[in-house]
Amino acid sequence: MKTPKNWLWSLLTLIGLTASAAAQDMTMNDNMPIRDPGNATITGRVMLPSGVTNSSHLKIILSNSQAPITTLYSNKNGEFSFDNLRAGTYYVEAFADDTLYEPLKQQVHIKPGAPVYLTLYLTEKNGPGAKTSRRNVVSIAEDERAIPAAARKAFDQAGKLIDKGDFDSAIIQLNKAVAIYPEYVTARNKLGVQYLKRKRWPEAAEQFKAILEKNPKYFDARLNLGIVLYEEKHFNEAVEELAQAVSLDSSHAGAHLFWGIAALEMNDLIVAERELVRALLLGGEQYSNAHYYFAHVYLKTGRREEAAREFTLFLKTAPPGDMATQARALLQQLTRKT
């Protein structure tokens, strides 16, 4: 899959389904009326334990006793709706951040043509499995007294140059800061990021690896190295680095997003979907690009309707660019009448 890259850079400054579409035609149960117009609905809303409306886009799966039928995502008010249903017994599952909330599954019985409304309440997870945000992250606080004045001056000058858009000159100053004080971790990471933005992959990787040799739990360098490996198309290595980044900080939406994209490139669709969903749960609309990649997960499994829906969701907030152009073209192909 050819992936446009322009949108990646803003992240630097800042969840599997395999059911066939044929499952949609399965009989709900043996007691289903022979004549059923199939126009019943299930509408609902997911609420937080406090009773406040959930504000994240949650993955909602509708199943019967045999298999999943369809998947959608709640809106920013936690609302969802399944239409054109026949009478029978269904199961509605809501997937929130599994490090914070218990799994949520509700059985629903519907009659021919009858609407059903659900209010689903998430339950907080307790015990050792509960999330402790950034519990493993090494946050390096530079000892200002150890940084030579000349290195600090070069670092500060680089920051001003970056603000002006003079990235080449900023790289010169950052290299100067690192040459004066090789243990200057903040300067090394910023230097690596500037190389990354300039698509100078080997030089970027060199800086991040130098940090990780002495500080293996430094999250920023681990994530950035994973992104470099992805850009170099070393997808297996990228997945390894990004999985480590997530283990260091499972609350970072960007790490989940890049892990999901790299897994998609390796056709590991279960991991790809899982991580993309988590990116949306944690990052919200800021990470709506995940919908673009969701669409490609569904394209790879021949699920055209789901793919069209994901492209539509992506295009609602997508800025002009290659991704939007490709998504619009693919959506037109998927929705074209034959």
N, C-alpha and C positions, 0 to 999 in steps of 0.2 A: 504494500500500500504506500503510495507516494503521499508524504505528509508535508503540508506547508509549514514553514518554520517561523514566520514573522512574529507570531503571537507569543513565542516562548520567552522572549527577552523580558517581558514585564514581570514574569514570575521570579526572575533573578533579583529584582530590586524589591521585592516584597518578602464494586464490590463486585454457582454458575447455572445459567439456564441452558438446557439442551433439548427441551421438549419440541417435538415437531409441530408445525402449524396444523397438521392433521388432527391434533388433539382437540382443536376447536369444534370438530364435528362429532366427538364422542357422545354417546348417550349418557345423560346424567345419572339415571338409575332405572331399575326395572319397573318402578311404579310411576314413571312419567306418563302423563296423559298423552293419548295418541294425538289429539289435536292441541297444539300449543303454539300460539302466535309468536313466541320468543321475543316478547317486548317487555319483559320484566327488567328491573334495574336494581343495582346495589350502589348506593351513594353513601359516602361516609366522610369522617374527619378524624385525624389522628391528633390526640392531645398529649401534652406533657404530663408527668405525674402530678404536677401542681395544679392542673386544670387549665393551664394556659395553652392556647393553640400552638402547635408545633410550627415553626417557621422555616424548616428545612424541606427540601425536596426528598421525600422518602420513596423507596422502591416498594410497590404494592403488587403482590402476586395473587391472582385469582386461580383456584384449582378446584377440581372435583376429586372424587375418590381414586381416580386412575392417574391423573397427571396434571401438571400446570396447564392452564388454558391461555392466559395472557398476562402481560406485565405492563404496568404503567408507573408513573411517578406523580406523587401528590403535588399540588401547587404550593405556593409559598404560604398559604393559609392552612396547609395540612389536609386539603380536601381532595377527594378522588371520586370517580364514578365509572361503573361498568354497565354498559347498555346492551340491549338486544339479547337478553338471557332467557333461556327456557327454564321451566319449573324444575326444582330439584334441590339437592344439597351441595353447597359450595363451601370452600374454605378461603378466607381472606387473610393473607399474611402481610404484615408491615415490617420492613427492615430498617431499623435505625442503627446508630453506631453501636456495634455489638460489644464494645468495651464499656459502654455506659448503661445500656438498657437490655432487659431480658427479651428473648424472642416473643413475638406477638402473633398469635394465630386465633382466628375467630370462625366458628362454624356458623353457617347461615342457611336457613331453609326458606325457599321462596316459592310462591304459588304462581300459577299462570298469569302473566301480565301484571303482577303486583310489584310495587316499589318497596324496597327495604332501605332503611337508613341506619347506619352504624356510627356509634361514637366509640373510638378505640383509645384506650389510655395506655401509654407506655409505662413500664415498671422499671425503676432504677435497679441496676445490678449492684449487689453487695458482695463482699468477700474479696479473695485474692485476685479474682479475674477483673475486678473493676479498674477502670483507668485511673492512673495517676499521671496527669499531663506532664510531659517532658521529664519523667522521672530518671531517665538514663542519659539525658543530654548533658554534654560537657559544655558549659558556657564559660569560655575563657575570658577572664578579666585580666587584661594586660597590666603588668606592673609598670606604671608610668615612670617610676624612678629608674627602671632598668633600660628604658628606651633612650638612646642617645638623642640629644637635642636636634642634631642634623637629620636623623631618621624621622623624627616627629615632624620636623619642618617640611621634609619632602612629602610625607604622607598627607599633611594638611594641604599642601600645594596641589597634590593630586586630586583631592576632594573638590577644590575650587575649579580645577580644569574639567573635571567630570561634569560639574554643574553647568559649565559653559559649553559642553559638548565636544571639547578638545580631548578625545580619548587617547590619541596617539601620544600626546604630550603627558597625559596622566600616567600612561604605562611607563614612560621614561622615569617619572618621579617615583612611582611605586617600586620600580626595579632599583632605583637608588636607595630607597628606604630599606629594602630587603638586603641589599649588598652591605649597607652599613650595619644592620642588625638582623642577621638571618633568623633569629627567633621571633621576629615580628609577625605573629600569626594573623592579626587583623589585616596587615598590609599584604601578606601573601594571599589571603583569601580574596581580597579586593582586586589584586593583580590578576589572579586566576579568573575572576568574573569578567574583567575587562578583556582578557584573551578570549574568553568564551563568547562574549558579545561580538568580537571581531572574527569569530569562527576560526581562531587559531588553536585548534583542538590540542595538539601535543604540548604546546606551551601552557595551556590552561591545566591539563592533566598533571603536568610536572609540579605546578604549585600546590594543587590539592593533595597530591600524593606525598609531597614533602611535609605538609601539615599532618596528614594521617599517620605517617611513620612514627611521630612522637605523640600525637593526640588522636588515637583511633576512634574515640567517641565524639569527636568534634562534628556536630550534625551538618553544619553548612558545607564544610568541605566534602563530606560523604555524599550529600545530595548533589552538589555541583559536579563531583566526579562521575556520579551516575548519569547525569545529563550529558556530560562530555562523551561518555561511552555510547550513549544512545545516539548522539549526533554522528559519531564515527561508525555507527551501525554494528557495534559490538554488543548485540542485544543480550546475549547470555550473561556477559560480564556486567552490563548495565543493570539487569534484573537483580544480580547479586548485590551490587552496591546500593540500589534503591530499596531493596528489602531490608538491608542493614540500616539505611536511613530511617525507614518506617519503624524499625525496632528501637531506634533511639528516640524518635518523636512521632508517635502514632497520631498526634493531633494536627500534623502539618499536611494540609490538603495537597500541596504541590508534590510532595513525595509520593503520595498515593496516585496522583494523576500520572506522573512520569512512569511509575512502576506499571500501571495499567496499560499505558501506551506501549512500553517495551514488551510486555507480555503479549499484547495483541500482535506485534510484529513477529513473535515466535509462535503464533497460533495457539497460545495457551489461553483459550477464551474464558475458562472458568476464573482464572486469576485476573484476567483483564477486566471482566465485568465487575468482579468484587472490588477491585481497587478503584475503578472509575466511579462506582456508586459511592464509595467512601470519600472520594474527592468531592463529589457533589454534596454529600451530607455535611462535610466539614467546611467546605468553601462556599457553598451556595452559588448564587448567580455569577460571582467572580470567576468561578471555574466551570461555567456553562459550556466551555469547549469540550468537556467530557462527553456531551451529547453527540458531538461529531464522531468521536471514536466508538461510542455505543452503537451508532448506526453501522459502522464497519464490522463490529462484532456480529450484529444481526445479518448483515449482508453475507458474511462468511458461512452462516448456517442457513441461508435461504429464506430468512424471515423478513420478507419485503415490507409487510405492513408495519412491523416494529421499526425497521430501519427508516421508513418514511417518517414515522412519528418523531424519531430522534433527530433527524435532519431538520424537521419543522421546529422543534424545540430549540435547536442550536441557532437557527436563522432568526429567531425572535430577538436575540440580543447580540448576534455576531456583527462585528464591525466590517466594513468593506475590506476585501482582500482575497487572497487565493483560496483560503478555506471556505469562505462564504460562496465564492464562485463555483467551486467544486461541489459543495453541498447542494446548491441550487440546481445545478445540472443533474446531479444524481437523483435529487428529489423529483425532478420533472420526468426522468426515465422511469422511476418507480411508480409514479402516479399516472403515467400516460395510458390512456385507454387503448386496448388492442381489439 
